[in-house]
Amino acid sequence: MNSPTQEHLSFLALHFVPGIGNYLVKQLVSYCGSAEDVFTIPKGKLLKIPGIGPVTASAIKGGSPMHEAEKEWRKAEKEETDIIFYTDKRFPDRLKTIEDAPSLLYCKGNSPLNVEKSVAIVGTRQATEYGKEIVSKIIEDLKPHSPVIISGLAYGIDIQAHKQAIKNNLPTWAIMGSGMDIIYPVAHHETAKKITSHGALLTENRFGTKPDAHNFPARNRIIAGLCDALIVVEAAEKGGALITAEIANSYNKDVFAVPGSLGKTYSEGCNKLIRNNKATIYTSIKDLEYLMNWSADSGTSKKKKEKIDFTACSADEQKILSILLAKNTPMMIDELTIKSGIAPSQLASLLLNLEFSNIVKSLPGKQYALVIN
């Protein structure tokens, strides 16, 4: 872990100011220009920022947040943990477009956080042998696509997903509902160590945070935000897996559910998602490949795409096409927005024009790709 700059410490210190959450952290940095400037501008200017009152302004001007940040950074160094802020290039692009995403992540492991494909697998803590077998089969079938496997390190379906990812030599991310120094459940400590060599442990919680119940719905939104597709394997009618599915739907992610036997407790949640059109039925890898358009990938396709003539397109259209050509796989519109720097409304209009010109095609899951001539 590199030595912190003043900007790093200032950014971290904002998270120790009482009453400031992720949204307000981002707003303060946006208004002031940098995290460091938040602590140096006059109190009167702080009070003009929406959401900042006298108590919060006084807390920012006090020395305690910066002192806490310095202590936290030393703990991170001791725990061999990176603290990655949303302004950092290493921060996951998939989270940057989500309004309620964390403004920082604690990361322990060797995996880059911007990857081509990611699949989250969640379900009940009371997994049956059938559920575990399904997880093993899903991950084995996903192997040719080389996605990151994301889950929550919990008992049952979660830990099976992590273990099978490691077994199949796929990277895996465990999103924690505690501080990085508190592995929960303790029984998964050894698996957590293996995950740091095959992926990453991730949390938004400061060191010492206990795995209290209210942390897990917040943890679930990170799982939903990081994935391209979410697969619910077994779930009761109520529970964390269904919360994650609801959040993923609100983020316009593709949600799948494995159907279960009628009358079985841990089939009720999956069957309910399918019945209410909140998840696509998952019967085999072909269901996911079709909806995500992950089945067509070849060097021949790339050669054909390279022959497309972009010269008749506008400068912004050429920028979009160059990004799609370089990626050579379908891209979600959120990722295109980030990489192109084009406003979402303008980007949508440009993509529509390119569709009408038969240069770009729209795919399920709000993804776009070059048309193969």
N, C-alpha and C positions, 0 to 999 in steps of 0.2 A: 504494500500500500504506500503510495507516494505521500510525502509531507504535505500537510494542508496549506493552501494559500489563505489569505485573509478572506477572500470571497467564499471559499469552502466553509470556513468556520462561521462566517456570517450567515450563510445559507442554513447551516445546521442549527445555529443559534435561534433562528426564527421558529424552529420547531419546539423550542423550549420556552417560548413566550406563551403564557396562559391565555387561552381564548382564541388562539390562532390555529386554524386548520389548514388543510391542503389548499383549498381554494383561495383563502386569504393570503397564504404564503405566495402563491403565484401572482395574485393581484398586487401585492406590495412590491415584488420584484419588477413587475411590469410598469407600475407607476413611477418607481424610483430609478429604474434603469439597471440596477444590480442589487444583490443582497447586501453588499457592503454599504451601499448608499442608503439603505433603509435605516442603518444605525447612525448615520452621520448627518442626515438632513435635519433641519430644525423641527422641533416638536409641533410647531404651528402648521407646518406643511403636512406632517403625518396626520394631523387631525382632519385635514381636508380629503383624505383618502376614504372612500366609502367603506364602512365596516370598522373603522378605527375610531374608538372613543378615547376619552382621557385616561382610563385605567390601562388600556392596552398600549397607548402611546407612552405612558410612564414606565410600563414594564419593558418596552423596547429600549427605552433610554437608560434603564437600570443596567448594572453590570452582570447580573446573575445569568441571563441567557448565554452570554459569551463564555462565561466560566463553565457552565454546564456543557457547552459544545466542545470545549477543549478537553474536558474529562471524557466525553463520549468518544471523541476521536482517538484518544489514547486507548480506550477499551477496544475500539475497532482494530487498531494496530495489534493489540495483544491477541485478539480473536482471529487475526488474519482475515478480516472482513472489509470489503470495499463499501463505501457509502457513495451511492451514485445519485446525483441530482437530476431533475427533469430537464435541466438545461445542458446536460452532458450528452455528447454524441453516443455514449454507450447506453444511455437510458433507452428502454424499449420503445420503438416508434409506435407500436400497437397501443401503448398507454397514453401517448402524447395527445391523441385526439379525443380522449375520454375526459369529460368535465370533472368527474369525481375521482379520478385516478390519483394515486399518491404522488406527492411532490419529491419524494426520494425513496430509494430502495437500499436496504442493506443486502449485500450479495456476497456469498461465500462459495467459491467454486471456480471452475476453469472454462465456463461456457459463455460465449458471446450472447447478448440478450436480444440481438436483432438477427433473426434466423428466417429461412425461406418458408418453412412450414411448421405449424405447431398444433397439437391436438391435446385437449384436456380430457381426462377420464375421471369421472367421479361417481360416487354411489354410497350405499349404506356402509356403516361400520360393522354391521352384522352380516357380512357377505356369506353367501352359501358357496358350496363347492362348485355349483353350476356357474355362479357369478364369477368366481375366480378363473374358471376355465374359459369363460367368454373373454375376460380381460386378456388372458394369455393369447387367445386366438386373434383378438383384435390387434394386439401389438405385433405379433408375428406377421400378420398380413400387412401392417403398416410399414414394416421394415424397408421394402423397396423404395418408399417415398422419403425415408430418412427424416421424419419430423422430430421435433422436441416433444416429449411426453410430459404433460403438466398435471400435477395433482396436489393434494393437500397434506400428505404425510400421515394421515389418520389411519386408524385400524380399518380393516376390511378392503374395500375396492381400491382406496387410495394407495395403500402400501403395496398391494398386488401390482398396481400399475407401475410404481417406481421399480419394484424388483424385476418385473418382466422387461422393462425398458433396459435396465442394466444387463440382464441376461442376454438380450438381443442386441447389445452394443448400441443402443440408441441413447442420445442425451436425454436427461430428465431434470425437470425443475420442481422442487418442492416448495410450495408457498405456505409459509408458517403463520400461525395466529399468535405467536409469542415473540420474545426477543431472540436474537440469534444465539444467545448464550443459554437458552432454555429449550432444549429439544423435547417436544411433546408429541406423542407419548414417549416416555423414557425408554420403553421397549424397542423403539425404532432408532435408537442412538447409532447403532452400527450401520444400519442402512443409510442414515443421514450422512455418515462419514463417507460411505461409498458414493453417494450422490454428488458430493463435492468433487469427486474425481471423474464423474460421468455427466456432470451438468452443473447445477447450482442450487443452493438453499437461498430463498428470497423472503424478505419480510419488510414491512414498512415500520415495524415496531422497534422502539429504542431498546437497548440492552436492559435486561432485568424485567421486561414486560412478561407477566404471567399469562398462561393460556386461558384467560377468562372467557366466558361464553360470548360476550359482546364483541370480541375480536374476530370471531369466525365468519359472521356475515360480511365484515369488512374484508377479510382474507379472501372470501369467495368472489368478490368483485374483481380482485386482481387476477384470479384464475380465469374468470370470464373474459377479462380484458386482454390477457396475453394470448389466448388461443384463437386459431382460425376456425376450429370446429370443436364442439363440446359433445362428448358421448356420456350419457347416463346409463350405467349398466344395471344396477339394482337400486331401488329407492322405495321407501315407504311413502304413504300419501302425503306426509309432511316431513320436512327435514332439510338439512344443508344442501343436499344435491339438487333438490327442487328449487331452492333459493338461487343456487348458482345458475340453473337453467333459466330462471326468470330474468336474472341480471344479463345473462348472455343474449337472450332475446331482445332486451332493451338496448343492447349494444349492436344489434343487427348481426350477431354471429350465427352461424349455422349450428343448430342443436339437433342431436340424434338421441334416440332412446332405444334400448334393447327391449323388445316385448317380453313379457313374462307370463307364466301360467295364471289363469284366472283363479282368484281366491287366495293367492299367496301374498302374504304381507309385503314382501319386498319386490313384488311385481306391480303393486298398486300405483306407485309413483310414476314409473315408466309408462304404464298403460294410460294413465291420466294425461301425461304430457302428449302422447300420440293422439288420444281421443279429442283433446282440446286444441289440436293443431299447433301445439307449442314445441313439437319436436317431430323430426322425420323418423320413420321407423328404420331401425338398423337391423338388417338380417345378414349382411355380409359386407366385406370391404367394398364391393361394387356399388353399394348404396352411397357410401362416402365419396368414392372416386367419381361417381357420376355428378353428384351435387356440387362437389368442390372442383370438378374438372381437373382432377389429378391423374387421370389415366393416360393422357396424350402428352408425351414428352420424348422427343427424339432429336438427334443431331440433324436429321433430314429436315425437320421442321425449321430448325434454326437457319439452315442454309437458305431455305425458301424465303424466310422472313427478311434475311439480309438483302434480298434482291428487290424489295419494295422501294419504289421511288418516292421520297418524301419531299422533293423539291417544290412541288405545287402547294404544299401546306404552309400555313402561317408559322411564324417563329415559335409561338406557344404550342401549336400543334406538333411541330417538329421536336420540341422539348419533351412532350408527352410520349411521342413515338420512340424517341431515343431511349427513354427510361424503360419502356416496355421491351424494346429490342435487347437492351443490356441484361434485363432480368431473365428474359426468355421463358418465363412462366407467368400465368395469370397473376395480376396484382389487385389487391383490394383498393377501393377508391380512397380510403383513408391514407394508405401508404403512398399512393400517387400524389395526393395533396401535399404530404410532407416533402417528398422528394422533388416535386416540381416547384413548390413555393407558390402555386397558383391558387387563388381563392376558391373555396369549394363550389360556389355558385357558377363562377366562370369556368371551372374545370368540368362541371357537369355539362355545360353548354358545348364546350369544345369536344368532349367525348361523344356527345350526341351527333355533332357534325361529322366526326370521324366514322361513326357507325353508319350514317347515311351515305358516306363515301365508300363504305365497305372496306375500310382500312383497319378498323378496330371492331371487336365484337364484345357484347355484354354477356357475362356468364352468371350463373347462380352464385349467391353469396356476395353480391355487389362487387364482383371482380371484372377485370377487363384484360383482354389479350389482343395481340395482333392477329389479323385474319391471315390464314395460310393460303396463299394463292396456288 
